[in-house]
């Protein structure tokens, strides 16, 4: 590398001019850093907002916030004074900020929620989403080219760039840099007290827009988890629990409870500018007219399903977490968490999750174990054959049978099933993707938006058919059952508050169904209150958080400061505190989560009619079934749910065969029994299963 770099011609600058330029740059480097910081900050805002005008608007309307964002960059640039290669340091630090801003700009092209630190924990999930349109091969290639070019330039500059030749002041300089970094939290606190900045973003997207990307992202780095509430103690937790003394009657009827997350589902008639050839969601609308329903306030917009899911399942509010937090990717990696599943398990419920997407997405396999679920059927355990018109996502109709299977696995006991759909998920195409759409949509501002809305609304219509078919199947099954359907967030289609009939982009809808005559009681709720309200109507009172919320719902105090303070203390206690609520015990430990509810098995192995192949027959195979021979994965060809095929060259007489259901990152979700292969051309031609 050094030899190659030595061949690169140097730029000839007269020594005197070069020395004077370096002298002036070093003498006024703080001024240069200040100007560079403002330029970088403005550039980042242009990239993030996709508009020079909007970036200038931020500078004009939020000047002090812009100055503070620039100060954060200025402080980071001060690190160069600790090294002799200061020019290289400036390039690296400036490049890092531009890279982060560019990532945010790209993310905001596909969703409403901006880029936060916790998104870095979801990179593996993004890479696993190979069937989506979030990025094209050309875009990926461009990113690789730009980053590679930048790194090559940095390597070249390391060898050819200038070094600081002056006195480094090994004691004074680090002290000055440290003092500058110490000023960051001091100025942050002062800016927050002066209302220049906000310490909490109820709306993350709005927070980034008002206070800048640099501050928003930096907040997501340092403000993670939950802060310890003021006056948190055993007494404060006890006081909160004292208001939640409700118990489930011993002879209380326990129906099946099914909760269905409808991905990106809204009532499209609540979008002010849209018109339709007919009602896109007749089944859902009928439920809202006949059964308990209402609007649901969710914590995210356009993305972040896992955070709405967390609120629904735990009864905990995301407002007490840091900016951009995903508890599934953070605290639930470390500790178990009381949830509706663990609460209902205490009174005899079987608890299951069903989802036609990857089991590892959002770390759900880990999260569902931490929350006390018995089983989880992800797409790797499903024989999925139907996909959306773009081929991006499985259709949701498969979830009907999978939900019924979960109910059928337990005899003589009620079940809680949490079913997660995916058909309504973006990305939504900006071209004509449906040749004969069932629902005609008008009112969008331009042709590309019209195509997006047409596709999205017709996917909603398909999801609505799933709703009708699921309730019909449950009615035919005959067991007492209640279903709660809810939308997790608005779609990533650039909606603003003024576009919605509700005036709030954080509101979706929920609707229920039951077959045992439960009275209709409509209520607008927060996502974390939904299942507390449902179980309260069933006279089921279980769990630390849910009974606390039930009491507030009964008293009508769920909007009081006292209620929020108690919820904050309980939530912190269970996740980060001393668990005073449990008196030092752990009544809700993580479970040994079982993936799927049906066994996968090998029935036979024999030479295929297709020369050069071996057939493996059995049951419950899927496209994620992989054959392992003597513990090593070999190429596997999925034929159908009862047949796989492997290369004859990969197996010999006496080898041990296992079929594994594989998740992302080579995770084995479920395995068959071992099968010993007997080659019919060998001496022993009898097939047998090892004992």
C-alpha positions as CSV (number, residue, x, y, z in Angstrom):
1,X,0.0,0.0,0.0
2,X,2.8,2.4,0.9
3,X,4.6,1.8,-2.4
4,X,1.3,2.5,-4.3
5,X,0.8,5.7,-2.4
6,X,4.3,6.8,-3.1
7,X,3.6,6.8,-6.8
8,X,0.8,9.2,-6.5
9,X,2.0,12.7,-7.5
10,X,2.1,15.3,-4.8
11,X,0.4,18.7,-5.2
12,X,3.1,21.3,-5.5
13,X,2.6,24.3,-3.4
14,X,5.3,26.9,-2.8
15,X,6.8,26.2,0.7
16,X,6.3,29.8,1.9
17,X,2.6,29.9,0.9
18,X,2.0,26.4,2.3
19,X,3.7,27.3,5.6
20,X,1.7,30.6,5.9
21,X,-1.6,28.8,5.1
22,X,-0.9,26.1,7.7
23,X,0.1,28.8,10.3
24,X,-3.1,30.7,9.7
25,X,-5.3,27.6,9.8
26,X,-3.7,26.5,13.1
27,X,-3.9,29.9,14.6
28,X,-7.6,30.4,13.8
29,X,-8.6,26.8,14.0
30,X,-11.3,27.4,16.5
31,X,-12.9,29.9,14.2
32,X,-12.6,27.4,11.3
33,X,-14.2,24.7,13.5
34,X,-17.1,27.1,14.4
35,X,-17.7,27.8,10.7
36,X,-17.3,24.2,9.7
37,X,-19.7,23.1,12.4
38,X,-22.4,25.4,11.1
39,X,-21.8,24.3,7.5
40,X,-22.0,20.7,8.5
41,X,-25.2,21.3,10.6
42,X,-26.9,23.1,7.8
43,X,-25.9,20.4,5.3
44,X,-27.2,17.6,7.5
45,X,-30.5,19.5,7.8
46,X,-30.8,19.9,4.1
47,X,-30.2,16.1,3.6
48,X,-32.6,15.2,6.5
49,X,-35.4,17.5,5.4
50,X,-34.8,16.8,1.6
51,X,-35.1,20.6,1.1
52,X,-32.8,23.6,1.2
53,X,-35.8,25.8,2.0
54,X,-36.9,23.7,4.9
55,X,-33.3,23.6,6.3
56,X,-33.2,27.4,6.0
57,X,-36.6,27.6,7.8
58,X,-35.1,25.6,10.7
59,X,-32.2,28.0,10.9
60,X,-34.5,31.0,10.8
61,X,-37.3,29.8,13.1
62,X,-35.1,27.8,15.6
63,X,-31.9,29.7,15.5
64,X,-30.8,28.9,19.0
65,X,-31.5,25.2,18.4
66,X,-29.4,25.4,15.2
67,X,-26.6,27.0,17.2
68,X,-26.8,24.3,19.8
69,X,-26.6,21.5,17.2
70,X,-23.6,23.3,15.7
71,X,-22.0,23.4,19.2
72,X,-22.3,19.6,19.5
73,X,-20.5,19.2,16.2
74,X,-18.0,21.9,17.3
75,X,-17.3,19.9,20.5
76,X,-16.7,16.7,18.5
77,X,-14.3,18.5,16.3
78,X,-12.2,19.4,19.3
79,X,-11.0,15.8,19.5
80,X,-8.6,16.6,16.7
81,X,-6.4,18.6,19.1
82,X,-5.4,15.4,20.8
83,X,-3.6,14.1,17.7
84,X,-1.0,15.4,15.3
85,X,-3.1,14.3,12.2
86,X,-5.6,17.0,12.8
87,X,-6.6,17.5,9.2
88,X,-7.4,13.8,8.9
89,X,-9.4,14.0,12.2
90,X,-11.5,16.8,10.8
91,X,-12.2,14.7,7.7
92,X,-13.2,11.7,9.7
93,X,-15.4,13.5,12.1
94,X,-17.1,15.6,9.4
95,X,-17.6,12.5,7.3
96,X,-19.2,10.7,10.3
97,X,-21.7,13.5,10.8
98,X,-22.5,13.7,7.1
99,X,-22.9,9.9,7.0
100,X,-25.4,9.9,9.9
101,X,-27.3,12.7,8.4
102,X,-27.5,10.9,5.1
103,X,-28.7,7.7,6.8
104,X,-31.4,9.8,8.4
105,X,-32.4,11.3,5.0
106,X,-32.6,7.9,3.4
107,X,-34.7,6.5,6.3
108,X,-37.1,9.5,6.2
109,X,-37.6,8.7,2.5
110,X,-39.3,5.4,3.6
111,X,-40.8,6.1,7.0
112,X,-41.9,9.0,9.2
113,X,-39.7,8.1,12.3
114,X,-36.2,9.6,12.0
115,X,-32.9,7.7,12.6
116,X,-32.0,7.0,16.2
117,X,-29.3,5.2,18.0
118,X,-31.5,2.1,18.7
119,X,-31.9,1.7,14.9
120,X,-28.3,0.5,14.9
121,X,-29.5,-2.5,16.8
122,X,-32.0,-3.2,14.1
123,X,-29.5,-3.4,11.2
124,X,-29.6,-7.2,11.3
125,X,-33.4,-7.0,10.9
126,X,-33.1,-4.7,8.0
127,X,-30.6,-7.0,6.2
128,X,-32.9,-9.9,6.8
129,X,-35.7,-8.0,4.9
130,X,-34.5,-9.2,1.5
131,X,-38.0,-9.2,0.0
132,X,-38.7,-5.5,0.5
133,X,-38.2,-2.4,-1.6
134,X,-36.6,-0.3,1.1
135,X,-33.4,-0.2,-0.9
136,X,-32.5,-1.3,-4.5
137,X,-29.4,-3.1,-5.7
138,X,-28.3,0.2,-7.4
139,X,-28.7,2.1,-4.1
140,X,-26.8,-0.5,-2.2
141,X,-24.0,-0.4,-4.8
142,X,-23.9,3.4,-4.7
143,X,-23.5,3.3,-0.9
144,X,-20.7,0.7,-1.1
145,X,-18.9,2.8,-3.8
146,X,-19.2,6.1,-1.9
147,X,-18.1,4.6,1.5
148,X,-15.3,2.7,-0.1
149,X,-14.1,5.8,-1.9
150,X,-14.2,7.8,1.3
151,X,-12.2,5.2,3.2
152,X,-9.6,4.9,0.4
153,X,-9.3,8.7,0.5
154,X,-8.8,8.6,4.3
155,X,-6.1,6.0,3.9
156,X,-4.3,8.1,1.3
157,X,-4.6,11.2,3.4
158,X,-3.2,9.3,6.4
159,X,0.0,8.8,4.5
160,X,0.1,12.0,2.4
161,X,-1.8,14.5,4.6
162,X,-0.1,17.1,6.9
163,X,0.8,16.6,10.5
164,X,0.6,19.3,13.2
165,X,4.1,20.4,13.9
166,X,3.6,22.8,16.8
167,X,3.6,22.3,20.6
168,X,0.8,19.9,21.5
169,X,0.6,21.0,25.2
170,X,0.0,17.5,26.5
171,X,-1.6,18.7,29.7
172,X,-3.4,21.9,28.8
173,X,-4.9,20.6,25.5
174,X,-6.7,17.5,27.0
175,X,-8.0,19.6,29.8
176,X,-9.4,22.2,27.4
177,X,-11.0,19.4,25.3
178,X,-12.5,17.8,28.4
179,X,-13.8,21.1,29.6
180,X,-15.5,21.6,26.2
181,X,-17.2,18.3,26.4
182,X,-18.2,19.0,30.0
183,X,-20.0,22.1,28.7
184,X,-22.3,20.0,26.5
185,X,-24.5,18.6,29.3
186,X,-24.4,22.0,31.1
187,X,-25.5,23.9,28.0
188,X,-28.1,21.2,27.2
189,X,-29.7,21.6,30.6
190,X,-29.7,25.4,30.2
191,X,-31.2,25.2,26.8
192,X,-33.9,22.8,28.0
193,X,-34.8,25.1,30.9
194,X,-35.0,28.0,28.5
195,X,-37.4,26.0,26.2
196,X,-34.8,26.2,23.4
197,X,-34.7,22.4,23.5
198,X,-37.1,19.7,24.8
199,X,-36.0,17.0,27.1
200,X,-38.7,14.6,25.9
201,X,-40.2,14.1,22.4
202,X,-43.8,12.9,22.5
203,X,-43.5,13.0,18.8
204,X,-40.0,12.0,17.7
205,X,-40.4,13.1,14.2
206,X,-41.6,16.5,15.3
207,X,-38.8,16.7,17.9
208,X,-36.1,16.2,15.2
209,X,-37.9,18.8,13.0
210,X,-38.0,21.4,15.8
211,X,-34.7,20.8,17.5
212,X,-32.5,19.3,14.7
213,X,-31.1,16.0,13.8
214,X,-27.8,16.4,15.7
215,X,-29.5,17.0,19.0
216,X,-32.2,14.4,18.3
217,X,-29.7,11.7,17.4
218,X,-27.3,12.6,20.3
219,X,-30.3,12.4,22.7
220,X,-31.1,8.9,21.5
221,X,-27.4,7.9,22.2
222,X,-27.3,9.2,25.8
223,X,-30.9,9.1,26.9
224,X,-31.7,5.3,26.8
225,X,-33.7,3.1,29.1
226,X,-35.8,4.8,31.8
227,X,-34.6,7.5,34.2
228,X,-35.2,6.8,37.8
229,X,-38.4,8.7,38.9
230,X,-38.1,11.3,41.6
231,X,-38.9,9.9,45.0
232,X,-38.8,6.3,43.7
233,X,-38.9,4.0,46.7
234,X,-40.6,0.9,48.1
235,X,-43.2,3.2,49.6
236,X,-43.9,4.9,46.2
237,X,-44.4,1.5,44.6
238,X,-46.5,0.3,47.4
239,X,-48.7,3.4,47.2
240,X,-49.3,2.7,43.5
241,X,-50.1,-0.9,44.1
242,X,-52.6,0.0,46.8
243,X,-54.8,1.5,44.1
244,X,-54.8,-1.7,42.2
245,X,-56.4,-4.2,44.6
246,X,-58.6,-6.1,42.2
247,X,-58.9,-9.8,41.9
248,X,-60.3,-12.2,39.4
249,X,-63.4,-14.0,40.8
250,X,-62.6,-17.7,41.4
251,X,-65.4,-18.9,39.2
252,X,-65.0,-16.2,36.6
253,X,-65.6,-17.4,33.0
254,X,-62.4,-17.3,31.0
255,X,-63.0,-17.0,27.2
256,X,-60.3,-17.3,24.6
257,X,-58.7,-13.9,24.1
258,X,-57.2,-13.2,20.6
259,X,-55.4,-9.9,20.0
260,X,-54.6,-9.1,16.4
261,X,-52.1,-6.4,15.3
262,X,-53.1,-5.1,11.9
263,X,-49.9,-3.8,10.3
264,X,-50.2,-0.1,9.2
265,X,-54.0,-0.4,9.4
266,X,-56.1,2.7,9.5
267,X,-59.7,3.6,8.5
268,X,-58.8,5.2,5.1
269,X,-62.1,7.2,5.2
270,X,-60.4,9.2,7.9
271,X,-57.8,10.5,5.4
272,X,-59.4,13.8,4.5
273,X,-58.4,14.0,0.8
274,X,-59.2,10.5,-0.3
275,X,-62.3,9.1,-2.1
276,X,-63.2,5.5,-2.8
277,X,-65.3,3.6,-5.2
278,X,-66.7,1.6,-2.2
279,X,-65.9,1.1,1.5
280,X,-62.4,-0.5,1.7
281,X,-63.0,-2.0,5.1
282,X,-66.6,-3.2,5.5
283,X,-65.9,-6.0,7.9
284,X,-63.9,-3.8,10.3
285,X,-66.6,-1.1,10.1
286,X,-69.3,-3.6,10.9
287,X,-67.3,-4.6,14.0
288,X,-67.0,-0.9,15.1
289,X,-70.8,-0.6,14.8
290,X,-71.7,-3.8,16.7
291,X,-68.9,-4.3,19.2
292,X,-66.7,-2.2,21.5
293,X,-64.3,0.0,19.5
294,X,-62.6,3.4,19.4
295,X,-59.5,5.3,18.5
296,X,-56.2,4.2,19.8
297,X,-53.3,6.5,20.6
298,X,-50.1,4.7,19.6
299,X,-46.4,5.8,20.2
300,X,-45.1,5.7,16.7
301,X,-45.9,6.8,13.1
302,X,-45.0,5.0,9.9
303,X,-42.7,2.5,11.5
304,X,-41.8,1.1,14.9
305,X,-44.4,-1.7,15.2
306,X,-42.5,-3.3,18.1
307,X,-43.1,-0.3,20.3
308,X,-46.8,-0.3,19.9
309,X,-46.7,-4.0,20.4
310,X,-44.7,-3.5,23.6
311,X,-47.3,-1.1,25.0
312,X,-50.2,-3.4,24.1
313,X,-48.6,-6.6,25.6
314,X,-47.1,-5.0,28.8
315,X,-49.4,-2.1,29.6
316,X,-46.3,0.1,29.9
317,X,-45.9,3.4,28.2
318,X,-43.1,4.3,25.8
319,X,-43.2,7.9,27.0
320,X,-40.9,7.1,29.9
321,X,-38.2,5.6,27.7
322,X,-35.4,7.5,25.9
323,X,-35.6,8.9,22.4
324,X,-36.1,6.3,19.8
325,X,-35.9,3.4,22.3
326,X,-36.9,-0.2,21.3
327,X,-37.3,-2.1,24.6
328,X,-37.3,-5.4,22.6
329,X,-33.7,-4.6,21.5
330,X,-32.5,-3.2,24.8
331,X,-33.9,-3.9,28.3
332,X,-35.7,-7.1,27.2
333,X,-32.3,-8.5,26.2
334,X,-31.4,-8.3,29.9
335,X,-34.4,-9.0,31.9
336,X,-37.8,-10.7,31.9
337,X,-40.9,-8.6,31.8
338,X,-44.4,-9.1,33.1
339,X,-46.9,-9.0,30.3
340,X,-50.5,-10.0,29.4
341,X,-49.1,-13.5,28.5
342,X,-47.5,-14.1,31.9
343,X,-50.5,-12.6,33.8
344,X,-53.0,-14.8,32.0
345,X,-50.8,-17.8,32.4
346,X,-51.2,-17.4,36.2
347,X,-54.9,-18.2,35.8
348,X,-54.6,-21.1,33.4
349,X,-54.3,-19.6,30.0
350,X,-52.1,-21.1,27.3
351,X,-50.3,-18.3,25.6
352,X,-49.2,-18.2,21.9
353,X,-47.9,-15.7,19.4
354,X,-48.4,-16.1,15.6
355,X,-46.7,-14.0,12.9
356,X,-46.2,-14.4,9.2
357,X,-42.7,-12.8,9.3
358,X,-39.3,-13.8,10.6
359,X,-39.1,-14.9,14.2
360,X,-36.0,-13.0,14.9
361,X,-37.3,-9.7,13.5
362,X,-37.3,-7.1,16.3
363,X,-35.7,-9.9,18.4
364,X,-39.2,-11.3,19.0
365,X,-38.2,-14.8,19.9
366,X,-36.2,-13.4,22.8
367,X,-38.8,-10.8,23.7
368,X,-41.7,-13.3,23.7
369,X,-39.7,-15.6,25.9
370,X,-39.0,-12.7,28.3
371,X,-42.7,-11.9,28.4
372,X,-43.8,-15.4,29.3
373,X,-45.3,-16.8,26.1
374,X,-45.6,-20.6,25.7
375,X,-45.1,-20.8,21.9
376,X,-44.4,-18.6,18.9
377,X,-45.3,-19.7,15.3
378,X,-43.3,-17.5,13.0
379,X,-43.1,-17.7,9.2
380,X,-40.3,-20.2,9.4
381,X,-42.9,-22.7,10.8
382,X,-45.6,-21.9,8.2
383,X,-46.2,-23.4,4.7
384,X,-46.5,-19.9,3.1
385,X,-47.6,-20.0,-0.6
386,X,-49.4,-16.7,-1.2
387,X,-47.6,-13.3,-1.4
388,X,-48.7,-9.8,-2.0
389,X,-48.7,-8.5,-5.6
390,X,-45.2,-7.2,-5.3
391,X,-44.0,-10.4,-3.7
392,X,-42.9,-8.4,-0.7
393,X,-44.9,-10.0,2.1
394,X,-47.0,-13.1,2.8
395,X,-50.7,-12.5,2.6
396,X,-52.5,-12.7,5.9
397,X,-55.0,-15.4,5.2
398,X,-52.5,-18.1,6.4
399,X,-52.8,-16.6,9.9
400,X,-56.4,-17.9,10.2
401,X,-55.4,-21.6,10.2
402,X,-52.3,-20.8,12.3
403,X,-54.3,-19.0,14.9
404,X,-56.8,-21.9,15.0
405,X,-53.9,-24.4,15.4
406,X,-52.6,-22.5,18.4
407,X,-56.1,-22.6,20.0
408,X,-56.4,-26.4,19.2
409,X,-53.0,-27.3,20.9
410,X,-54.4,-26.9,24.4
411,X,-57.3,-28.9,25.6
412,X,-59.7,-28.0,28.4
413,X,-58.1,-24.6,29.0
414,X,-58.6,-21.1,27.6
415,X,-56.0,-19.5,25.3
416,X,-54.5,-16.1,24.7
417,X,-53.2,-15.8,21.1
418,X,-51.4,-12.7,19.8
419,X,-51.5,-12.6,16.0
420,X,-49.4,-10.2,14.0
421,X,-50.3,-9.5,10.4
422,X,-47.9,-8.1,7.7
423,X,-49.8,-7.6,4.5
424,X,-50.4,-3.9,4.9
425,X,-46.6,-3.3,5.4
426,X,-44.8,-0.8,3.1
427,X,-43.1,0.0,0.8
428,X,-45.9,1.1,-1.5
429,X,-45.0,1.4,-5.2
430,X,-45.0,4.7,-7.0
431,X,-46.1,3.0,-10.2
432,X,-49.2,1.1,-11.4
433,X,-48.8,-2.2,-9.6
434,X,-52.4,-3.4,-9.7
435,X,-53.9,-3.9,-13.2
436,X,-57.5,-4.3,-11.9
437,X,-57.8,-2.9,-8.4
438,X,-61.0,-3.8,-6.5
439,X,-61.1,-0.4,-4.8
440,X,-60.6,2.7,-6.9
441,X,-59.0,5.6,-5.1
442,X,-58.8,9.3,-5.9
443,X,-57.8,12.5,-4.3
444,X,-54.0,12.1,-4.1
445,X,-51.9,15.1,-5.0
446,X,-50.0,13.5,-7.9
447,X,-49.7,10.4,-10.0
448,X,-47.0,8.6,-7.9
449,X,-49.0,9.2,-4.7
450,X,-52.1,8.0,-6.3
451,X,-50.5,4.7,-7.2
452,X,-49.2,4.4,-3.6
453,X,-52.6,5.0,-2.1
454,X,-54.3,2.7,-4.6
455,X,-51.9,-0.2,-3.6
456,X,-52.2,0.5,0.1
457,X,-56.0,0.8,0.2
458,X,-56.4,-2.4,-1.8
459,X,-54.1,-4.2,0.6
460,X,-56.2,-2.9,3.5
461,X,-59.2,-4.3,1.7
462,X,-57.5,-7.7,1.6
463,X,-56.7,-7.4,5.3
464,X,-60.4,-6.6,5.9
465,X,-61.3,-9.9,4.2
466,X,-58.9,-11.6,6.6
467,X,-60.8,-10.0,9.5
468,X,-64.1,-11.3,8.3
469,X,-62.8,-14.8,7.6
470,X,-61.1,-15.0,11.0
471,X,-64.2,-14.1,12.9
472,X,-66.2,-16.5,10.8
473,X,-63.8,-19.3,11.6
474,X,-63.8,-18.6,15.3
475,X,-67.6,-18.4,15.3
476,X,-67.7,-21.9,13.6
477,X,-65.3,-23.2,16.2
478,X,-67.8,-22.7,18.9
479,X,-65.7,-21.7,22.0
480,X,-66.3,-18.5,23.8
481,X,-63.9,-16.0,22.2
482,X,-63.1,-12.3,22.1
483,X,-60.9,-10.8,19.5
484,X,-59.3,-7.4,19.7
485,X,-58.1,-5.9,16.3
486,X,-55.9,-2.8,16.3
487,X,-53.8,-0.8,13.9
488,X,-50.2,-0.4,15.1
489,X,-49.4,2.9,13.3
490,X,-50.3,5.0,10.2
491,X,-48.6,4.0,7.0
492,X,-45.4,5.7,5.8
493,X,-47.2,7.8,3.2
494,X,-46.3,11.3,4.5
495,X,-49.5,12.0,6.4
496,X,-49.7,15.0,8.6
497,X,-52.1,16.0,11.4
498,X,-54.2,18.2,9.1
499,X,-54.7,15.3,6.7
500,X,-56.5,13.2,9.3
501,X,-60.1,13.5,10.5
502,X,-58.8,12.9,14.0
503,X,-56.3,15.7,13.7
504,X,-53.6,13.4,15.1
505,X,-51.3,11.1,13.1
506,X,-50.7,9.1,16.3
507,X,-54.3,7.8,16.3
508,X,-55.3,4.6,14.7
509,X,-58.5,2.5,15.5
510,X,-59.3,-0.7,17.3
511,X,-62.4,-2.9,17.1
512,X,-63.5,-6.0,18.9
513,X,-65.6,-9.1,18.3
514,X,-67.1,-11.7,20.6
515,X,-69.5,-14.5,20.4
516,X,-70.9,-14.5,24.0
517,X,-72.9,-11.3,24.2
518,X,-70.4,-8.9,25.8
519,X,-71.9,-5.5,26.0
520,X,-70.7,-2.8,23.6
521,X,-68.7,-0.1,25.4
522,X,-66.8,2.3,23.1
523,X,-63.8,4.1,24.5
524,X,-60.8,6.0,23.1
525,X,-57.7,4.5,24.6
526,X,-53.9,4.7,24.7
527,X,-52.3,1.5,23.3
528,X,-51.0,0.6,26.7
529,X,-54.5,0.7,28.1
530,X,-56.2,-1.5,25.5
531,X,-55.8,-5.0,27.0
532,X,-56.3,-3.6,30.6
533,X,-59.7,-2.3,29.3
534,X,-60.5,-5.6,27.6
535,X,-59.7,-7.8,30.5
536,X,-61.5,-5.4,32.8
537,X,-64.7,-5.9,30.7
538,X,-64.2,-9.7,31.1
539,X,-63.9,-9.2,34.9
540,X,-60.3,-10.6,34.7
541,X,-58.0,-8.7,37.0
542,X,-54.4,-9.9,36.8
543,X,-51.0,-8.3,36.8
544,X,-49.2,-5.4,38.4
545,X,-49.7,-2.9,35.6
546,X,-53.0,-4.0,34.2
547,X,-54.8,-3.9,37.5
548,X,-53.4,-0.5,38.2
549,X,-54.7,0.7,34.8
550,X,-58.1,-1.0,35.4
551,X,-58.6,0.9,38.6
552,X,-57.8,4.2,36.9
553,X,-60.2,3.4,34.0
554,X,-63.0,2.6,36.6
555,X,-62.3,5.8,38.4
556,X,-61.8,7.9,35.3
557,X,-58.4,9.1,36.5
558,X,-56.3,7.8,33.7
559,X,-55.4,11.3,32.6
560,X,-54.4,12.6,36.0
561,X,-50.8,13.4,36.9
562,X,-51.1,11.0,39.9
563,X,-51.9,8.2,37.5
564,X,-49.0,8.9,35.3
565,X,-46.6,9.2,38.2
566,X,-47.7,5.8,39.6
567,X,-47.4,4.2,36.2
568,X,-43.9,5.6,35.9
569,X,-42.9,4.3,39.3
570,X,-44.3,0.8,38.7
571,X,-42.9,0.6,35.2
572,X,-39.4,1.6,36.4
573,X,-39.6,-0.8,39.3
574,X,-40.4,-3.8,37.2
575,X,-37.8,-3.2,34.5
576,X,-34.9,-1.2,36.0
577,X,-35.6,-0.9,39.8
578,X,-35.5,-3.1,42.8
579,X,-38.8,-4.9,42.0
580,X,-40.4,-3.8,45.2
581,X,-43.7,-4.7,43.6
582,X,-42.6,-8.4,43.8
583,X,-41.3,-8.3,47.3
584,X,-37.9,-9.5,46.2
585,X,-39.3,-12.5,44.3
586,X,-39.6,-13.1,40.5
587,X,-43.1,-14.4,39.8
588,X,-42.9,-13.9,36.1
589,X,-39.6,-15.6,34.8
590,X,-38.8,-16.0,31.2
591,X,-40.2,-19.1,29.5
592,X,-38.6,-21.8,27.4
593,X,-40.3,-20.6,24.3
594,X,-41.4,-23.3,21.9
595,X,-41.3,-22.4,18.2
596,X,-44.4,-23.6,16.4
597,X,-47.1,-25.8,17.7
598,X,-46.8,-28.8,15.3
599,X,-44.0,-31.3,15.1
600,X,-41.8,-31.5,12.0
601,X,-40.7,-35.0,11.2
602,X,-39.0,-37.2,8.7
603,X,-40.9,-40.3,7.4
604,X,-38.5,-41.6,4.8
605,X,-35.4,-41.0,2.7
606,X,-34.8,-42.6,-0.7
607,X,-33.2,-42.0,-4.1
608,X,-35.3,-39.6,-6.1
609,X,-36.7,-40.4,-9.6
610,X,-34.6,-37.4,-10.6
611,X,-31.1,-38.8,-11.1
612,X,-28.6,-37.3,-8.7
613,X,-31.0,-36.4,-6.0
614,X,-32.3,-37.9,-2.7
615,X,-35.9,-37.3,-1.6
616,X,-36.8,-36.6,2.1
617,X,-40.5,-37.1,2.9
618,X,-42.2,-36.1,6.2
619,X,-44.6,-33.5,7.5
620,X,-44.8,-29.8,8.2
621,X,-41.8,-28.8,6.0
622,X,-41.6,-25.2,4.9
623,X,-39.4,-23.0,2.7
624,X,-37.2,-22.5,5.7
625,X,-36.6,-26.3,6.2
626,X,-32.9,-27.2,5.8
627,X,-31.4,-30.7,5.8
628,X,-28.4,-31.3,8.1
629,X,-26.2,-34.3,7.4
630,X,-24.0,-35.3,10.3
631,X,-24.5,-31.9,11.8
632,X,-23.6,-29.9,8.7
633,X,-26.2,-28.0,6.6
634,X,-26.4,-29.0,3.0
635,X,-28.2,-27.5,0.0
636,X,-31.9,-28.2,0.4
637,X,-34.7,-27.9,-2.2
638,X,-38.2,-27.3,-1.0
639,X,-40.8,-29.3,-3.0
640,X,-43.9,-29.0,-0.7
641,X,-44.8,-29.3,2.9
642,X,-44.2,-33.1,2.8
643,X,-41.2,-33.3,0.5
644,X,-37.6,-32.0,0.4
645,X,-34.8,-32.9,-2.0
646,X,-31.1,-32.9,-1.5
647,X,-28.1,-33.8,-3.7
648,X,-27.2,-37.4,-3.7
649,X,-23.5,-36.5,-3.5
650,X,-24.1,-34.9,-0.1
651,X,-25.1,-38.1,1.7
652,X,-23.7,-41.6,2.1
653,X,-24.9,-44.9,3.8
654,X,-25.1,-44.5,7.6
655,X,-25.2,-40.7,7.7
656,X,-27.5,-39.0,10.3
657,X,-30.1,-36.7,8.8
658,X,-32.0,-33.9,10.7
659,X,-34.4,-31.3,9.2
660,X,-34.1,-28.0,11.0
661,X,-36.5,-25.0,10.7
662,X,-34.1,-22.1,10.2
663,X,-34.5,-18.5,11.2
664,X,-32.2,-15.6,10.3
665,X,-28.6,-15.6,11.5
666,X,-28.5,-19.5,11.3
667,X,-30.9,-19.8,14.2
668,X,-32.5,-23.2,14.6
669,X,-36.1,-22.9,15.6
670,X,-37.3,-26.5,15.6
671,X,-35.8,-29.9,14.6
672,X,-37.0,-33.3,13.5
673,X,-35.9,-36.5,15.1
674,X,-32.7,-38.0,13.8
675,X,-32.9,-40.3,10.8
676,X,-30.2,-42.8,9.8
677,X,-29.9,-43.1,6.0
678,X,-29.5,-46.6,4.6
679,X,-28.3,-46.5,1.0
680,X,-30.3,-49.1,-1.0
681,X,-27.2,-49.9,-3.0
682,X,-25.3,-50.8,0.2
683,X,-25.6,-54.2,2.1
684,X,-28.3,-53.1,4.5
685,X,-31.3,-51.7,2.5
686,X,-33.7,-51.3,5.4
687,X,-34.6,-47.7,6.3
688,X,-34.8,-47.1,10.0
689,X,-35.3,-44.2,12.5
690,X,-32.7,-44.1,15.3
691,X,-34.1,-44.7,18.7
